[in-house]
């Protein structure tokens, strides 16, 4: 049984309330749906999310075509978009199930590999950058990090307000504070996390705003955010890659793998090492990655020089 640390109530879930107007599901409906999913047995939530009917709702024709195209470019044969949709649906409902459950119940549904190494790196006192991808139920990576120390994570606003509020509240219970992109105070909080010896968790498998570099990633080019790697290189922070991969029985395995950050000559070189390491994790379970993103269509090595 994993010992769950106490949550510090003085740490707010959001750096800044408000933000841009969002469309989509209202807060009340989002809370209601999440609460209803939380009443289900865990195995039911996974099964319903992985059903063919739910998968069809998750991936309408336009997104299915995009996912197939991305899978083919990545060399995944055959490009089983239906399998991808079922895994995505199961992960989505599991996330909602987690929002209504206690930390103890959440930790009972997955195993962790590499946590001791993460603890040792945090004890060095120079901060820890953890890069991870939209793979499986990626929220479990943050939950595992919270067992080591309070975590700062960077996220973008969702269109489904009620879902977002449930996810942010769940993270807070697991000692993960959400810093919203492009909101007042978030950039300062990110910049201060590593020099203060904290854990900074960043999704680095999707194009983002700010300074970026073009890197090869699962068959295409990706404009990868380089800011977190620049900070880690500047402050000599430990760098990890995390992944969450679901097994056939529905349970997930969260893994942490430390990179040799000292081998990178600068922040951009470190960002490329992170991209390569994330690609390795994605290709371990390609059907569990979020293939419906719009991405670069090609990669020219001369462009990344």
C-alpha positions as CSV (number, residue, x, y, z in Angstrom):
1,X,0.0,0.0,0.0
2,X,1.4,3.4,-1.0
3,X,1.6,5.9,1.8
4,X,-0.2,9.1,0.8
5,X,1.3,12.3,1.9
6,X,-0.8,15.1,3.4
7,X,-1.8,18.0,1.1
8,X,-0.6,21.5,2.0
9,X,-3.8,23.6,1.9
10,X,-1.8,26.8,1.6
11,X,-0.8,25.9,-2.0
12,X,-3.5,27.1,-4.4
13,X,-4.6,24.9,-7.3
14,X,-4.2,27.7,-9.8
15,X,-1.7,30.5,-10.1
16,X,-4.3,32.8,-11.4
17,X,-8.1,32.5,-11.6
18,X,-10.1,33.5,-14.6
19,X,-8.4,33.6,-17.9
20,X,-9.9,33.6,-21.4
21,X,-13.5,32.7,-22.0
22,X,-14.1,29.1,-22.9
23,X,-16.8,27.3,-24.8
24,X,-18.0,23.8,-24.2
25,X,-19.6,22.0,-21.3
26,X,-20.6,24.2,-18.4
27,X,-19.2,23.7,-14.9
28,X,-22.4,22.2,-13.4
29,X,-22.8,19.5,-16.1
30,X,-19.0,18.7,-16.0
31,X,-19.1,18.2,-12.3
32,X,-22.3,16.1,-12.6
33,X,-20.8,13.8,-15.3
34,X,-17.6,13.4,-13.4
35,X,-19.4,12.6,-10.2
36,X,-21.6,10.0,-11.9
37,X,-18.5,8.3,-13.4
38,X,-16.9,8.3,-10.0
39,X,-19.8,6.3,-8.6
40,X,-19.0,3.4,-11.0
41,X,-16.7,0.6,-10.1
42,X,-13.2,1.2,-11.6
43,X,-13.5,-1.7,-14.0
44,X,-16.8,-0.5,-15.3
45,X,-15.4,3.0,-16.0
46,X,-12.6,1.4,-18.0
47,X,-14.9,-0.9,-19.9
48,X,-17.4,1.8,-20.8
49,X,-14.7,4.1,-22.0
50,X,-13.2,1.4,-24.1
51,X,-16.5,0.3,-25.7
52,X,-16.9,0.7,-29.5
53,X,-19.9,3.1,-29.1
54,X,-17.9,5.4,-26.8
55,X,-14.9,5.2,-29.0
56,X,-17.0,6.3,-32.0
57,X,-18.2,9.3,-30.0
58,X,-14.6,10.1,-29.1
59,X,-13.3,10.1,-32.6
60,X,-15.7,11.5,-35.2
61,X,-14.8,11.0,-38.9
62,X,-12.5,14.1,-39.1
63,X,-10.4,13.1,-36.1
64,X,-10.3,9.5,-37.2
65,X,-8.8,10.5,-40.5
66,X,-6.2,12.6,-38.8
67,X,-5.3,9.8,-36.4
68,X,-4.9,7.3,-39.2
69,X,-2.7,9.7,-41.1
70,X,-0.5,10.3,-38.1
71,X,-0.3,6.6,-37.3
72,X,0.8,5.8,-40.9
73,X,3.5,8.5,-40.9
74,X,4.8,7.0,-37.6
75,X,5.1,3.6,-39.2
76,X,2.5,1.9,-37.0
77,X,1.2,-1.0,-39.0
78,X,-1.7,-1.6,-39.2
79,X,-2.9,1.9,-38.1
80,X,-5.6,0.6,-35.7
81,X,-7.5,3.8,-35.0
82,X,-10.3,1.9,-33.3
83,X,-7.9,0.5,-30.8
84,X,-6.5,4.0,-30.2
85,X,-10.0,5.4,-29.7
86,X,-10.9,2.6,-27.2
87,X,-7.7,3.2,-25.1
88,X,-8.3,7.0,-25.2
89,X,-11.9,6.5,-24.1
90,X,-10.8,4.2,-21.2
91,X,-8.2,6.7,-20.1
92,X,-10.7,9.6,-20.2
93,X,-13.2,7.9,-18.0
94,X,-10.5,6.7,-15.7
95,X,-9.4,10.3,-15.3
96,X,-13.0,11.3,-14.4
97,X,-13.3,8.3,-12.0
98,X,-10.1,9.5,-10.3
99,X,-11.6,13.0,-9.7
100,X,-14.2,11.5,-7.4
101,X,-11.9,9.1,-5.6
102,X,-9.5,9.4,-2.7
103,X,-5.7,9.3,-3.3
104,X,-5.6,5.9,-1.7
105,X,-8.1,4.5,-4.2
106,X,-6.2,6.1,-7.1
107,X,-2.8,4.7,-6.1
108,X,-4.3,1.2,-5.8
109,X,-4.9,1.1,-9.5
110,X,-1.4,1.5,-10.8
111,X,2.2,0.6,-10.1
112,X,5.3,2.8,-10.2
113,X,8.8,2.1,-11.4
114,X,11.7,4.4,-10.8
115,X,10.2,6.3,-7.9
116,X,13.3,5.8,-5.6
117,X,15.5,7.3,-8.3
118,X,13.2,10.3,-8.5
119,X,13.4,10.7,-4.7
120,X,17.2,10.7,-4.8
121,X,17.2,13.3,-7.6
122,X,14.9,15.5,-5.6
123,X,17.1,15.2,-2.5
124,X,20.0,16.7,-4.5
125,X,18.2,20.1,-4.1
126,X,18.7,21.4,-7.6
127,X,15.1,20.8,-8.8
128,X,13.8,18.1,-11.1
129,X,12.3,18.6,-14.5
130,X,9.9,15.7,-15.5
131,X,8.9,15.6,-19.1
132,X,6.0,13.4,-20.1
133,X,3.6,12.8,-23.0
134,X,-0.1,12.4,-23.6
135,X,0.2,8.6,-23.2
136,X,-2.3,6.4,-21.5
137,X,-3.7,8.1,-18.4
138,X,-1.0,10.8,-18.1
139,X,-2.6,12.2,-14.9
140,X,-1.2,9.2,-13.0
141,X,2.3,10.5,-13.7
142,X,1.6,13.6,-11.6
143,X,0.0,11.5,-8.9
144,X,3.2,9.5,-8.6
145,X,5.4,12.6,-8.5
146,X,3.3,14.0,-5.6
147,X,4.5,11.0,-3.5
148,X,8.0,12.6,-3.6
149,X,7.3,16.3,-3.1
150,X,4.8,19.0,-4.1
151,X,4.7,19.4,-7.9
152,X,4.2,22.3,-10.2
153,X,2.7,21.3,-13.6
154,X,2.0,23.4,-16.7
155,X,-1.3,23.0,-18.5
156,X,-3.4,24.8,-21.0
157,X,-7.1,25.6,-20.5
158,X,-9.7,23.0,-21.5
159,X,-12.9,23.9,-23.3
160,X,-14.9,21.7,-20.9
161,X,-14.9,24.0,-17.8
162,X,-16.5,21.5,-15.4
163,X,-14.1,18.7,-16.3
164,X,-11.1,21.1,-15.9
165,X,-12.2,22.1,-12.5
166,X,-12.5,18.5,-11.4
167,X,-9.1,17.6,-12.8
168,X,-7.4,20.6,-11.2
169,X,-9.0,19.8,-7.8
170,X,-7.9,16.2,-8.1
171,X,-4.3,17.3,-8.8
172,X,-4.4,19.6,-5.8
173,X,-5.4,16.6,-3.6
174,X,-2.4,14.7,-5.0
175,X,0.0,17.6,-4.2
176,X,0.1,18.9,-7.9
177,X,-0.4,22.6,-8.4
178,X,-1.6,23.6,-11.9
179,X,0.0,26.6,-13.6
180,X,-2.1,27.7,-16.6
181,X,-0.3,28.7,-19.7
182,X,-0.4,32.4,-20.7
183,X,-2.0,33.5,-17.4
184,X,-0.7,36.2,-15.2
185,X,1.9,34.8,-12.8
186,X,2.3,31.4,-14.3
187,X,5.6,32.1,-16.2
188,X,7.2,33.5,-13.0
189,X,6.1,30.4,-11.1
190,X,7.6,28.1,-13.7
191,X,10.9,30.0,-13.8
192,X,11.2,29.8,-10.0
193,X,10.3,26.1,-9.6
194,X,13.7,24.5,-10.4
195,X,16.0,27.0,-8.7
196,X,13.9,26.5,-5.6
197,X,14.5,22.7,-5.7
198,X,11.0,21.8,-6.7
199,X,9.6,19.2,-9.2
200,X,8.4,20.8,-12.5
201,X,6.2,18.5,-14.6
202,X,5.7,19.5,-18.3
203,X,3.9,17.8,-21.2
204,X,6.5,18.2,-24.0
205,X,5.0,16.1,-26.8
206,X,2.9,18.9,-28.4
207,X,3.6,22.2,-30.1
208,X,3.3,25.1,-27.7
209,X,3.7,28.8,-27.6
210,X,7.0,30.5,-26.6
211,X,10.5,29.6,-27.8
212,X,10.4,26.3,-29.8
213,X,12.7,24.2,-31.9
214,X,11.8,21.7,-34.6
215,X,12.5,18.1,-33.7
216,X,11.7,14.7,-35.2
217,X,9.0,13.0,-33.3
218,X,7.2,9.7,-34.2
219,X,7.4,10.2,-38.0
220,X,6.9,13.9,-38.2
221,X,8.3,17.2,-37.1
222,X,7.2,18.8,-33.9
223,X,7.8,22.4,-32.7
224,X,8.9,21.5,-29.2
225,X,8.8,24.0,-26.3
226,X,12.4,24.5,-25.2
227,X,11.9,26.8,-22.2
228,X,11.8,24.0,-19.6
229,X,15.0,22.4,-21.0
230,X,16.8,25.8,-20.9
231,X,15.9,26.2,-17.2
232,X,17.0,22.7,-16.3
233,X,20.3,23.2,-18.1
234,X,20.9,26.6,-16.5
235,X,20.3,25.3,-13.0
236,X,21.9,21.9,-13.4
237,X,18.6,20.2,-12.5
238,X,17.9,16.5,-12.8
239,X,15.8,15.6,-15.9
240,X,13.4,12.7,-16.1
241,X,11.1,11.3,-18.7
242,X,7.8,9.8,-17.3
243,X,5.2,7.6,-19.0
244,X,2.0,5.9,-18.1
245,X,1.2,2.7,-20.1
246,X,-1.9,0.6,-19.6
247,X,-1.6,-3.2,-19.5
248,X,-4.2,-5.7,-20.8
249,X,-5.8,-6.0,-17.4
250,X,-6.5,-2.3,-17.3
251,X,-4.0,-1.4,-14.7
252,X,-1.3,1.2,-15.6
253,X,2.4,1.3,-15.0
254,X,4.0,4.7,-14.4
255,X,7.7,4.8,-15.1
256,X,10.4,7.4,-14.4
257,X,13.7,7.3,-16.3
258,X,16.5,9.7,-15.6
259,X,18.4,11.3,-18.5
260,X,22.0,12.3,-18.5
261,X,21.4,16.0,-18.7
262,X,25.1,16.8,-18.2
263,X,25.8,15.3,-21.7
264,X,23.8,18.1,-23.4
265,X,26.0,21.1,-24.4
266,X,23.1,23.5,-24.0
267,X,19.3,23.8,-23.4
268,X,18.4,23.1,-27.0
269,X,20.5,20.0,-27.1
270,X,18.8,18.8,-23.9
271,X,15.4,19.5,-25.4
272,X,16.3,17.2,-28.4
273,X,17.4,14.5,-26.0
274,X,14.1,14.8,-24.2
275,X,12.2,14.6,-27.5
276,X,14.1,11.4,-28.4
277,X,13.4,9.8,-25.0
278,X,9.7,10.7,-25.2
279,X,9.5,9.1,-28.6
280,X,10.9,5.9,-27.2
281,X,8.2,5.9,-24.5
282,X,5.4,6.6,-27.1
283,X,6.6,3.8,-29.4
284,X,6.5,1.3,-26.5
285,X,2.7,1.6,-26.7
286,X,1.8,3.6,-29.8
287,X,-1.9,2.8,-29.7
288,X,-2.1,4.7,-26.3
289,X,-0.8,8.0,-27.5
290,X,-3.1,11.0,-28.4
291,X,-2.8,10.8,-32.2
292,X,-5.6,13.2,-33.0
293,X,-3.4,16.4,-32.5
294,X,-2.6,18.5,-35.6
295,X,1.1,18.2,-36.1
296,X,3.9,19.2,-38.5
297,X,3.6,17.1,-41.7
298,X,7.3,16.7,-42.4
299,X,10.7,17.0,-40.9
300,X,13.8,18.4,-42.6
301,X,17.0,17.9,-40.5
302,X,18.5,21.1,-42.0
303,X,15.6,23.1,-40.5
304,X,16.5,22.0,-37.0
305,X,20.2,22.9,-37.2
